[in-house]
Amino acid sequence: MHHTTRVICPVCSADHFTLKYQATYEYSYRIDGNAPGLNNTNELLPYMYDQREQKDAKQSIECKTCGTSYPCYFDKWTEGITPKMIQEAIASAYKSQQ
Ligand SMILES: [Zn+2]
């Protein structure tokens, strides 16, 4: 029985990938007397927001050799994700691009 331990690019057969995770967040600051945001006093600090909302998230696995990008979605990136699952995500993205 064959066990897959490496993830192979269907385009060029290379096995080096980068996972890209692009997310869009909207930060809200309540305007108060001294500066925007209840947590800011002198300047607008990007991490001192009052509310953060995720607007969009995009993931893709990109082959470092040929540059092909395979859209994917993993809601948890943990040790539980096996090379086989990554290979299947790549295979289905590759098929839908054909
Ligand atoms: Zn490739």
Boltz pocket constraint, residues with backbone or C-beta under 6 A from the ligand:
constraints:
  - pocket:
      binder: B
      contacts: [[A, 9], [A, 10], [A, 11], [A, 12], [A, 13], [A, 14], [A, 63], [A, 64], [A, 65], [A, 66], [A, 67], [A, 68]]
      max_distance: 6.0
